[in-house]
Amino acid sequence: MKGSGGASYSEAQGGSGGGVVVIGAMESLKVDGKVTANGLAPAVNPSGGYKGAGSGSGGSIQLFMTFLYGTGNISVGGGDSCDICSGGEGNEF
């Protein structure tokens, strides 16, 4: 399931939600890099700052295999907030 987008506020647009990743392997899957479906931080308001827009939530990753190994990272984190934002960060599971 795709992550939900963050709420917009005034002219500041909320961050997009994370996407969907589906990977299937016959037996084993080696992940040595990054597999992500992370949400994004809010877009900068044209008149300056983020002004209360929220961040997008993480999406989803489905892995189908018998054995998973490697030194990689699998992430569906929510988008970051910022120091001057009053909007919340995206959900992270």
C-alpha positions as CSV (number, residue, x, y, z in Angstrom):
1,M,0.0,0.0,0.0
2,K,1.3,3.5,-0.9
3,G,2.0,5.8,2.0
4,S,-0.3,8.8,2.5
5,G,0.9,12.3,1.7
6,G,1.4,14.9,4.3
7,A,-1.2,17.7,4.8
8,S,-0.6,20.9,2.9
9,Y,-0.8,24.2,4.8
10,S,-1.4,27.6,3.1
11,E,1.1,27.7,0.2
12,A,3.3,24.9,1.5
13,Q,2.7,21.5,0.0
14,G,2.9,18.4,2.2
15,G,5.5,15.7,1.5
16,S,4.6,12.8,-0.8
17,G,3.9,9.3,0.7
18,G,6.3,6.5,0.0
19,G,5.7,4.1,-2.9
20,V,5.3,0.4,-3.3
21,V,8.2,-2.1,-3.9
22,V,7.5,-5.7,-4.7
23,I,10.4,-8.1,-5.2
24,G,10.2,-11.8,-5.8
25,A,12.9,-14.4,-6.0
26,M,12.7,-18.2,-6.7
27,E,14.8,-19.1,-3.6
28,S,17.1,-16.5,-2.1
29,L,17.5,-12.7,-2.2
30,K,20.7,-10.9,-1.4
31,V,20.4,-7.2,-0.5
32,D,23.7,-5.4,-0.2
33,G,22.3,-1.9,-1.1
34,K,19.2,0.0,-0.1
35,V,15.6,-1.0,-0.8
36,T,13.4,2.0,0.2
37,A,9.8,3.3,0.0
38,N,10.3,6.3,2.2
39,G,8.0,9.3,2.5
40,L,9.2,12.8,1.7
41,A,9.6,16.0,3.7
42,P,7.3,18.9,2.9
43,A,8.1,21.1,-0.1
44,V,9.4,24.6,0.6
45,N,6.8,27.3,0.7
46,P,7.5,29.8,-2.2
47,S,7.3,32.7,0.3
48,G,9.8,31.0,2.6
49,G,9.9,28.0,5.0
50,Y,7.6,25.1,5.4
51,K,4.9,26.8,7.5
52,G,3.2,23.8,9.0
53,A,2.9,21.3,6.1
54,G,3.2,17.7,7.1
55,S,5.6,14.9,5.9
56,G,4.5,11.9,3.9
57,S,4.2,8.4,5.6
58,G,6.3,5.5,4.5
59,G,5.0,3.1,1.8
60,S,5.3,-0.6,1.7
61,I,7.8,-3.3,0.7
62,Q,6.9,-6.9,0.0
63,L,9.6,-9.5,-0.4
64,F,8.8,-13.0,-1.6
65,M,11.7,-15.5,-1.1
66,T,12.8,-18.4,1.0
67,F,16.0,-16.9,2.3
68,L,17.0,-13.3,2.7
69,Y,20.7,-12.3,3.3
70,G,23.2,-9.5,2.8
71,T,24.4,-6.4,4.5
72,G,21.8,-4.0,3.0
73,N,19.1,-1.8,4.4
74,I,15.3,-2.1,3.9
75,S,13.4,1.0,4.9
76,V,9.8,2.4,4.7
77,G,10.4,5.4,6.9
78,G,8.2,8.5,7.1
79,G,9.5,11.9,5.8
80,D,11.5,14.1,8.1
81,S,10.1,17.2,9.6
82,C,12.2,20.3,10.0
83,D,13.3,22.7,12.8
84,I,10.9,25.5,11.6
85,C,8.0,23.2,10.8
86,S,4.9,22.9,12.9
87,G,3.6,20.0,10.8
88,G,4.3,16.4,11.9
89,E,6.7,13.8,10.6
90,G,5.4,10.8,8.6
91,N,4.6,7.5,10.2
92,E,7.5,5.0,10.4
93,F,7.2,1.3,10.8
